[in-house]
Amino acid sequence: MNKPVTVDESLAREFGLTSEEYGRVLSIMGRTPSLTELGVFSVMWSEHCSYKSSRKWLRTLPTKAPWVIHGPGENAGVVDIGQGYAAIFKMESHNHPSFIEPYQGAATGVGGILRDVFTMGARPIANLNALRFGSPENPVTRRVIDGVVRGIGGYGNCVGVPTVGGEINFHPAYDGNPLVNAMTVGLARKDRIFLSAAAGVGNPVVYVGSRTGRDGIHGATMSSAEFDEDALSKRPTVQVGDPFIEKLLIEACLELMATDAIVAIQDMGAAGLTSSSVEMAGKGGVGIELDLDAVPQREPNMTAYEMMLSESQERMLMVLRPDRTDVARKIFEKWELDFAIIGHLTDTGHIVVKHKGQLEADIPLDPLAEQAPIYDRPATPPKAPAPLEGVHAPLSLDATLLKLVGSPDLASRAWVWNQYDSTVGGQTVRRPGAADAAIVKVEDTDIGLAITTDCTPRYCQADPKTGGAQAVAEAWRNLTATGARPLAVTDNLNFANPEKPEIMGQFVAAVEGMGEACSALDFPVVSGNVSLYNETRNPDGSTTAILPTPAIGALGVLDDVNKAVGLGMQPETDVVLIGETKGELGQTIWLREILGQEAGAAPPVDLAAEKRNGDFVRSAILDGTITACHDIADGGIMVAAAEMVMASGIGCELESPDSGIRPEAFWFGEDQARYLACVADGKALCERAQVAGVPARIIARSGGNDLILPSGVTISAARLKTAHEAFFPTLMGN
């Protein structure tokens, strides 16, 4: 970049701008832009930063509720959790970088989402992740899993924030494009929330954290393009993280936030100094002038273009009160972090960038934002899948169960979880695998936060609208199954190329389903991220798209964390099936793993039943009636019962359903809005459920150490665990 570069339409296309978009740049500027100016437009108008294909549809999602303090538009969502506290949370993708360089891609994904949360004044208290990998038979998959898991653990463990939950799916559609979605939850006083809108003409603009290098340049535009066979050559666009610096940055920022020095603050994430300065000034309706000579640099001879587009990690941009800069400087020097005044706010409405006495950029901010492209792309409605016909059960119930609990999507994730520190900080109440959602206590209170991530991509592929609704509903169920009151969601919408009408049709339908579910369950969307172009171009010119994956991160609250329940089977209790069972086998794990088919309609989602059944379950947990609870999802009733047995070592005897439904459909169907609950008196709970209009029946009695099937076959908890725990160690060779 030190050689002269001709700025023209050809270069603009290399930077990811279309010919029409470049024409719009010329109109705004009234001249040919400089290289730095073109770089600013290219990253700010990239799909990753501008949401130009998705913004129209995101606006349809419900975002408000009495407990929502800040919804979409800030660094993260903020909800009131009581007693003067707020939970701040968001989920974000780092998909493309994690295929190119799995360790650093995943690690910097964790670092970036942490900064989104603590930049608002919150101390991070929990991390989660939602991961999608390719076929276990693909030799690349092992490399990606190894790097991603080590990256998540390496960063989260070192920075001192527990990784408490998440999910993992496998499918060949992710072979060339894995998904790494990272979520962080933080805690703040609700009267001490920090926002990003700059204010105060003349106020200093301050850079803090690590020095700027050349890593990550054009990372935002790289994340807005399809992959091809040369994807691994893009390593220079992947950022490099340092969790120890991040830990220092957290502590320094929180210490400064205890003063009155900060006017506005923003993480330098995607597009680095460009996005942070443009967004802060734009939101505040002011101008900003930067002197890049003052930017701390770790590499020699960096150009203005490189500094503005670098995505070096562990950096923040602040606007401070002029009379508090010395206070701020001392705090950051104490934590051995760089602190530099690199500019000031102006009344021009422009971003002005200077370097070595030269004017490198002068861009009007309003047109940069207001004339950013927003597309209403053609969207072909998804076709309804063909009915499921002619399925049969080739295996016995016991053989089927053992195969399912050891299958890639249902096998134990202990190999993964054991690489994460899930208890650092001392406030983790339910560790991974102990409950349907992770639970973290708010220190010095009885408040508990329940947190989960959910999505079933195979449902979304078959019917994106149903799949989008089901992802929200399952997240709501997982919170409810602990006793928590669901509050809000953050979403991470992972789709393929939106310029293809069939892909845009998937996106539109999934968002519609999500919106309907969020509205019906009073479960607003408060933050999120869209990741498009998750598609691999093959050597023959064809492309492979990921499954549509609208991942949902959800948060709920327990006013008394001591009332939370886990999923482990309790001794000498009745096990009650709550919710209606029809035996839905379309798109199930059973169908895929036993018959090798991905066919039929996804199980329908009845949102009224979800609300009614979930509210009933939650009330029975909170009054102490239900002592353990597990929502029924992948694998159906029998898998859910086996998971409860494995979680506690306490067995149960399942009763024959006598329902008129074929055994494989009853036991392995994936009907929605269902739970298994342990209670002392199952008959009394069923009578209470009847009054509430909730289907309920006793399906088992717990006790002993074995799972006894209706056929009389006995499977010990130890045998279940042996089958359940083999997959990851075998795949990873340890």
PyMOL commands that set and color helices and strands:
alter all, ss='L'
color gray80, all
select helices_A, chain A and resi 9-14+19-29+35-44+47-50+55-58+95-100+102-118+139-159+172-174+219-222+231-237+243-257+272-284+292-294+304-309+322-334+365-370+397-405+414-417+457-462+464-480+501-520+561-563+589-595+607-622+636-648+663-668+682-692+717-724+727-732
alter helices_A, ss='H'
color red, helices_A
select strands_A, chain A and resi 68-70+77-82+85-93+123-133+163-170+179-189+204-209+262-267+287-291+315-320+338-346+350-355+358-364+428-430+438-441+448-454+485-494+525-531+535-537+543-545+549-558+574-578+626-631+652-654+675-679+696-702+706-708+714-716
alter strands_A, ss='S'
color yellow, strands_A
deselect
rebuild
show_as cartoon
